[in-house]
Amino acid sequence: ISLSTSEDRALSIAEVVANSPRVRELFAERNRAGLLKETIDMYSVQHEKYGLASSQFHIPPSISFLRLHDPEKFGDDLSDYRPMVLSVLKEKIPLRGISLTRNGPGIFAVVPINAPSGKFTGSFGVGLDFGPILDSIKTNYGFDSTLFIDEELMTKISTSLNGEVFNKDNRIGKYLRFYTTNTDLMKKLVEDKDMKSEDEKKYVRETNNKEYGLVLMPVKIYDGKTIGVIAIANDFSA
């Protein structure tokens, strides 16, 4: 539920920005400085309150025009590692879902932008980090969870991640532990043998004199490809 809600939130933010008349005008003019001034306060508020990790404008064929989270970096080609952006710019339709990027996995939404004249001019996308989402699941429901991502994929794509993630202590099977709400507990509850299949799995395991119910679910990006597993644990002792 929280993941779906996060996708909806990301899409709502992206659509509000993309449909702003002033944003559409500045983007059509390729006025980077004006566009930054118009939208940076929005990004700052959403970043502080709701964990918005990234906001970016893109121009065809798949070029970064403006990163609100890193305004000094622009002009690079995104086609090798942002297939969602490439699809939106080609098909001119909004997309949302999980993606694996240079900074790791996240919840993303990308929407097309038209100039005031109606001409297609590019797209705008936002991304939410997984950490605050999993933390909110624990706060709201009491479930601990861990996100595992395919090590080979993350090594290839997530080149901006620091070395802490690519640590042998985080390895379990072919996956790396990307984020967890309780490291010690989840290490005891999820073992190599549990990660052999990419199908959903449910089981009960005892540790610390308590029984926990576990659900392991595949993590799929927006086009259906599996990139990892999310493990969710609930204390069954009661």
Disulfide bonds with the S-S distance in Angstrom:
none
